[in-house]
């Protein structure tokens, strides 16, 4: 949809500038209009203002320098030396480069003159208005569902990671196995960061959006659901990293009881993450018996961990693993006790 809108905005700007108004440098209008159709209405307006400023600076610099120098090649060289650094100026953001590109377009398409400057500014303004107008008035983009889908994907990936790591480490307790699952855990953490970006994009898509009253998501903000998932993902990665470091340090293999406890904790975490996902993103909650079973399993695992820590041998990996396992279980507290914001708001 955005691609079609961008193409349509460029075509409309060209028709107005070249056919209706017979503008001398009509290609400026569709070029600017094409760039104005961004992912959100807010971004179109904010970037549009910066880009318009950059284009105007490029037009003024190219025209003024040509009037002073006369030779187009020398003018182009002098203007580029001055305009190119604007691409790295924070105030222009990513749009600073358009000052230099506009100067190039103006100088390479003919000798600019003072009386043409006004028409070029009008063509640029026309392209800006058409691009922003098309993006704001024709199916303004709203990105709310994408954030929820991304968080659901993170939950599914995290549950699969936990369950897969438990199965793999039960079968093969080796350094390369731990390293493989550490990479997967870090990748899940990276996907959680992507989910935060999707949430921010969804919020931004409502700013200055004419569709906002109709586009408001009836569901609550998904950010509170992402935070505990991200904490569990990071604790899982930290635990796997501890395991990798223990192998690298040449520590003796942990006791079989601790290995079994560790894998049971991972399985329990996977079950808890799936129940959390169902509670927040499915139409029905898990049965109360399932919640009770998860809490009972959590308490049993904590008791087993306390027993292992009291008898941990500092010469093995037991002591090194007990602490991150405890932190991972602690990270489950929010998953076990949370309820959807919609349910809390209804009470």
C-alpha positions in Angstrom: 0.0 0.0 0.0 2.8 2.4 0.9 4.6 1.6 -2.3 1.5 2.3 -4.4 0.8 5.5 -2.5 4.4 6.7 -3.1 4.1 5.9 -6.9 0.7 7.6 -7.0 2.0 10.7 -5.2 4.9 11.0 -7.6 2.6 10.6 -10.6 0.1 13.2 -9.3 2.9 15.7 -8.5 4.2 15.2 -12.1 0.8 15.7 -13.7 0.2 18.9 -11.7 3.7 20.4 -12.2 4.4 19.3 -15.8 1.0 19.1 -17.5 -1.2 21.5 -15.6 1.4 24.2 -14.5 4.0 23.5 -17.2 6.8 24.1 -14.6 10.3 24.6 -16.1 11.9 22.0 -13.7 8.9 19.8 -13.2 10.8 16.7 -12.1 11.5 18.3 -8.7 7.9 17.9 -7.7 7.5 14.1 -8.3 11.0 13.5 -6.8 10.1 15.3 -3.6 6.6 13.7 -3.4 8.1 10.2 -3.8 10.3 10.9 -0.8 7.5 12.3 1.4 5.5 9.0 1.6 7.1 7.5 4.8 6.1 4.7 7.1 4.0 7.0 9.3 2.1 10.3 8.9 4.2 11.8 11.7 7.4 10.8 10.0 6.2 12.2 6.7 5.6 15.6 8.3 8.7 15.8 10.4 11.0 14.4 7.7 9.1 16.5 5.2 10.0 19.8 7.0 13.6 18.8 7.3 13.8 17.6 3.7 12.1 20.7 2.4 14.6 22.8 4.4 17.5 20.8 2.9 16.2 21.1 -0.7 15.6 24.9 -0.2 19.2 25.3 1.0 20.5 23.3 -2.0 18.4 25.4 -4.4 19.6 28.7 -2.8 23.2 27.6 -2.7 23.3 26.4 -6.3 21.5 29.4 -7.7 23.5 32.0 -5.7 26.9 30.3 -6.3 26.2 30.2 -10.1 25.3 33.8 -10.2 28.6 34.6 -8.4 30.9 32.2 -10.2 29.3 31.8 -13.6 30.9 28.4 -14.6 28.7 25.5 -13.8 31.6 23.1 -13.1 33.3 25.4 -10.7 30.0 26.2 -9.1 29.2 22.5 -8.6 32.6 21.9 -7.0 32.3 24.8 -4.6 28.7 24.0 -3.7 29.4 20.4 -3.0 32.3 21.2 -0.7 29.9 23.3 1.4 26.7 21.2 1.0 28.1 17.6 1.6 28.9 18.1 5.3 25.1 18.8 5.8 24.5 15.1 5.3 26.2 14.6 8.7 24.5 17.4 10.6 22.1 16.1 13.2 19.6 18.9 12.8 18.9 17.7 9.2 18.9 14.0 10.2 19.0 11.7 7.3 17.7 14.4 5.0 20.9 16.5 5.0 22.1 14.7 1.9 19.2 16.3 -0.2 20.9 19.7 0.0 23.8 18.3 -2.1 21.7 16.2 -4.4 19.4 19.1 -5.1 22.3 21.3 -6.0 23.6 18.6 -8.3 20.2 18.3 -10.0 19.8 22.0 -10.5 23.3 22.7 -11.8 23.5 19.6 -14.1 20.1 20.3 -15.7 21.0 23.8 -16.9 22.3 27.2 -15.8 20.1 28.3 -12.9 19.0 31.9 -12.8 17.4 34.1 -10.2 14.0 34.3 -11.9 13.8 30.4 -12.0 14.5 30.2 -8.2 10.9 31.0 -7.3 9.5 28.4 -9.6 11.8 25.7 -8.3 10.9 26.5 -4.7 7.2 26.3 -5.7 7.8 22.9 -7.4 9.5 21.6 -4.3 6.7 22.9 -2.1 4.2 21.3 -4.4 5.9 17.9 -4.2 6.0 18.2 -0.4 2.3 19.0 -0.2 1.3 16.2 -2.5 3.5 13.6 -0.8 2.4 14.4 2.7 -1.2 14.9 1.7 -1.4 11.5 -0.1 0.2 9.7 2.9 -2.1 11.5 5.4 -5.4 11.3 3.6 -5.3 8.0 1.6 -5.3 5.0 4.0 -2.9 6.6 6.6 -0.6 3.9 7.8 -1.3 2.4 11.2 1.1 -0.2 12.7 -0.5 -1.6 15.8 -1.0 -5.2 14.9 2.6 -5.6 13.9 3.8 -4.9 17.5 1.5 -7.6 18.9 2.5 -10.2 16.3 6.2 -9.5 17.0 5.8 -10.0 20.8 3.9 -13.2 20.2 6.7 -14.3 17.9 9.2 -13.5 20.7 7.2 -15.6 23.2 7.0 -18.5 20.8 10.7 -18.3 20.0 11.7 -18.0 23.7 9.6 -21.1 24.6 11.1 -23.1 21.8 14.6 -22.0 22.8 14.1 -23.0 26.5 12.6 -26.4 25.6 15.2 -27.1 22.9 18.1 -26.2 25.2 16.7 -28.5 27.9 16.4 -31.4 25.5 19.8 -30.8 24.0 21.7 -30.5 27.3 20.0 -33.6 28.7 21.4 -35.6 25.8 24.8 -33.9 25.3 26.5 -31.9 28.0 29.3 -30.4 25.9 30.8 -27.0 25.4 29.8 -26.7 21.7 26.2 -27.5 22.7 26.1 -24.8 25.3 27.7 -22.3 22.8 25.1 -23.1 20.2 22.3 -22.4 22.6 24.0 -19.3 23.8 23.9 -17.9 20.2 20.2 -18.8 19.9 19.5 -17.1 23.2 21.3 -13.9 22.1 19.3 -14.0 18.9 16.1 -14.1 20.9 17.2 -11.1 22.9 17.9 -9.3 19.6 14.3 -10.1 18.4 13.0 -8.7 21.7 14.8 -5.4 20.8 13.0 -5.6 17.4 9.7 -5.9 19.2 10.4 -2.7 21.2 11.1 -1.0 17.8 7.8 -2.3 16.5 6.0 -1.0 19.6 7.5 2.5 19.2 6.6 2.4 15.5 3.0 1.5 16.4 2.7 4.4 18.8 4.3 6.8 16.3 1.8 5.7 13.6 -1.0 7.3 15.6 0.6 10.7 16.0 -1.0 13.3 13.7 -2.9 10.5 12.0 -6.4 11.4 10.8 -7.4 7.8 11.3 -6.5 7.8 15.0 -10.1 7.7 16.4 -10.9 4.6 14.3 -7.4 3.1 14.5 -7.1 3.1 18.3 -6.2 -0.5 19.3 -9.0 -1.8 21.6 -6.4 -4.0 23.3 -4.0 -2.5 25.9 -0.5 -1.4 25.3 1.5 -4.6 24.5 4.7 -3.2 26.1 4.0 -4.5 29.6 3.8 -8.0 28.1 7.2 -7.7 26.3 9.2 -6.6 29.3 9.0 -9.8 31.4 9.7 -11.9 28.3 12.8 -9.9 27.5 14.0 -10.3 31.1 13.6 -14.1 30.9 15.4 -14.1 27.5 18.3 -12.1 28.9 18.5 -14.3 32.0 18.5 -17.4 29.8 21.3 -16.0 27.7 23.2 -15.1 30.9 22.8 -18.7 32.2 24.0 -20.2 28.9 27.0 -17.8 29.0 27.9 -19.0 32.5 27.7 -22.5 31.3 30.0 -21.7 28.3 32.5 -19.9 30.7 32.5 -22.9 33.0 33.4 -25.2 30.1 36.1 -22.8 29.0 37.6 -22.5 32.5 37.9 -26.3 32.6 35.6 -26.7 35.6 34.6 -30.3 36.4 31.2 -31.3 35.0 28.4 -30.4 37.4 26.6 -33.2 39.3 23.9 -35.1 37.5 21.3 -33.8 39.9 22.1 -30.2 39.1 22.1 -31.0 35.3 18.7 -32.6 35.8 17.5 -29.6 37.8 18.8 -27.1 35.2 17.0 -28.9 32.4 13.8 -29.1 34.5 14.0 -25.4 35.1 14.3 -24.7 31.4 11.3 -26.9 30.7 9.3 -25.2 33.4 10.3 -21.8 32.0 9.1 -22.9 28.5 5.7 -24.0 30.0 5.4 -20.7 31.9 6.2 -18.6 28.8 3.5 -20.5 26.8 0.9 -19.9 29.5 1.9 -16.2 29.6 1.5 -15.9 25.9 -1.9 -17.6 26.0 -3.0 -15.4 28.9 -2.1 -12.1 27.1 -2.7 -12.8 23.4 -5.3 -15.6 23.2 -9.1 -15.1 23.6 -9.2 -17.4 26.7 -7.0 -17.7 29.7 -5.3 -21.0 30.7 -7.4 -23.0 33.1 -6.8 -22.1 36.7 -5.5 -25.6 37.3 -2.8 -24.9 34.8 -1.8 -21.7 36.6 -1.8 -23.5 39.9 0.3 -26.4 38.5 2.9 -23.9 37.2 3.1 -22.2 40.6 3.5 -25.5 42.4 6.2 -26.6 39.9 8.0 -23.3 40.5 8.0 -23.8 44.2 9.3 -27.4 43.9 12.1 -26.2 41.7 13.1 -23.5 44.1 13.2 -26.0 46.9 15.5 -28.3 44.9 17.7 -25.4 44.0 18.0 -24.3 47.7 19.0 -27.9 48.6 21.6 -27.9 45.8 23.1 -24.5 46.8 23.5 -25.6 50.4 25.5 -28.6 49.3 27.2 -27.1 46.3 30.9 -27.9 45.9 33.0 -24.8 45.0 35.3 -27.0 42.9 32.7 -27.9 40.3 30.4 -26.0 38.1 27.6 -26.4 40.6 28.3 -23.2 42.4 28.7 -21.2 39.2 25.3 -22.5 37.8 23.2 -22.2 40.9 23.2 -18.4 41.0 22.0 -17.8 37.3 19.4 -20.6 37.7 18.1 -18.8 40.8 17.9 -15.5 38.8 16.1 -17.2 35.9 13.5 -18.6 38.3 13.1 -15.1 39.8 12.5 -13.7 36.4 9.5 -16.0 36.1 7.7 -14.2 38.9 6.2 -11.6 36.6 5.1 -14.2 34.1 3.4 -16.3 36.8 1.6 -13.5 38.5 0.7 -11.2 35.6 -2.7 -10.9 34.1 -3.7 -9.0 30.9 -4.1 -5.3 31.3 -7.6 -5.5 29.8 -8.7 -7.8 32.7 -7.2 -5.5 35.3 -8.9 -2.5 33.8 -12.3 -4.2 33.7 -12.3 -4.8 37.5 
